[in-house]
Amino acid sequence: MFIDANHTEQMREMILRAFPSQTYEGTITTDDDALDDPDLDDHKYVYEELKGKQWPDLSHDFLDSSPDGFVLLTEGALRAYLAAWLMRALDESDGGEHVRDYIVYAFSPTDDMVPDLTAFRVGRIRCLTPDQRVVLRSLLIRVAESDPSEFQKTLARGAVELIDAHAG
């Protein structure tokens, strides 16, 4: 999908600049205090994989097995770790496209669905730094312009519009 290797490299450099590599010490998931609950296995898996790590330390295996794991993160953890999912979304190998699809979906408006998660998604966009929003928006524009799926293109355009309308 992403034919231009130079643009991919520019995107990687943007991610590196916008998302500092540092160990995040705060609350990771919205349910860190209840991880013994068997209904929260996904939260526990994400927590255990991220705890004490920097985003470049996250493996492709983890990202591929939890392509939507970033939606479980607190705002602080999202700012600290989203870069790993964004980097993986740039990969054309097995797994990268699944992560990319989840990123597109997770930031697109859902006002035609029940429940409407648009307000939650706007909150996620607003919690990112301005530079991080630029990176996310750039990836979404790239999907909107070059994804083979018209459905994904439409979702990506909606996500860009959501960022543009609520990033301030």
Secondary structure, 3 states (H helix, E strand, C coil): CCCCHHHHHHHHHHHHHHCCCCCCCCCCECCHHHCCCHHHHHHHHHHHHHCCCCHHHCCHHHHHHCCCHHHHECHHHHHHHHHHHHHHHCCCCCCHHHHHHHHHHHCCCCCCCCCCCHHHHHHHHHHCCHHHHHHHHHHHHHHHHHCCCHHHHHHHHHHHHHHHHHCC
